[in-house]
Amino acid sequence: MATQETAQAPATRRNEKVGNVVSTKMQKTIVVEVEMRKAHPKYKRIVKSSKKFYAHDEQNSARVGDVVRIRETRPTSKLKRWALEEIVRRSSLGQIEDTAAAAS
């Protein structure tokens, strides 16, 4: 009566968030600010709150103002528990800075 079951672990769905890049001053690290909108429990008015997350950016590809998607990972350092998944939308600020740097 010993039947073998194929014990496959389900594909882990890691938590993802979308937010704006606030800082890129560290090497391979970006700071992403995620804005949460939630109805107040008593007054039922929409309240904005934001939280900053440190995310790992291996290629240093994200720039300040970009909208990015980050994914939860195992701890990379003391503060980093997220990794850059993709850049959803580029900032127009970064393009102006790139052209100014290329001209000089």
GIJOWO-V302141 format. One record per residue. N is the residue number from 1. RES is the residue in one letter. PHI is phi in whole degrees, -180 to 180 (* if undefined). NEAR is the number of other ideal C-beta (glycine too) atoms within 12 Angstrom. Layout:
n=(N;N)
res=(RES;RES)
phi=(PHI;PHI)
near=(NEAR;NEAR)
This chain:
n=(1;2;3;4;5;6;7;8;9;10;11;12;13;14;15;16;17;18;19;20;21;22;23;24;25;26;27;28;29;30;31;32;33;34;35;36;37;38;39;40;41;42;43;44;45;46;47;48;49;50;51;52;53;54;55;56;57;58;59;60;61;62;63;64;65;66;67;68;69;70;71;72;73;74;75;76;77;78;79;80;81;82;83;84;85;86;87;88;89;90;91;92;93;94;95;96;97;98;99;100;101;102;103;104)
res=(M;A;T;Q;E;T;A;Q;A;P;A;T;R;R;N;E;K;V;G;N;V;V;S;T;K;M;Q;K;T;I;V;V;E;V;E;M;R;K;A;H;P;K;Y;K;R;I;V;K;S;S;K;K;F;Y;A;H;D;E;Q;N;S;A;R;V;G;D;V;V;R;I;R;E;T;R;P;T;S;K;L;K;R;W;A;L;E;E;I;V;R;R;S;S;L;G;Q;I;E;D;T;A;A;A;A;S)
phi=(*;-87;-97;-88;-103;-84;-87;-97;-74;-67;-63;-70;-98;-81;-68;-127;-138;-120;-160;-97;-77;-101;-146;-132;-77;-93;-78;58;-139;-124;-108;-114;-101;-107;-100;-106;-116;-143;-75;-67;-61;-95;-93;61;-95;-72;-117;-93;-139;-130;-143;-100;-126;-92;-128;-84;-124;-61;-93;53;-88;-79;-124;-62;98;-68;-97;-128;-109;-116;-125;-68;-137;-70;-60;-94;-152;-60;-110;-87;-129;-130;-133;-69;-92;-161;-95;-75;-144;-77;-86;-74;-62;-65;-69;-66;-66;-64;-69;-69;-70;-70;-71;-91)
near=(3;4;5;6;6;6;6;6;7;6;6;10;9;16;17;22;28;26;32;33;38;28;21;29;15;20;13;20;30;40;30;40;27;27;20;16;12;14;13;12;8;7;9;9;11;12;15;14;14;18;18;23;35;32;44;32;31;17;14;18;20;37;30;24;25;33;29;37;28;38;23;22;22;13;13;20;17;8;16;27;22;34;32;38;27;19;27;20;19;22;22;15;18;22;16;16;18;15;12;11;11;9;8;7)
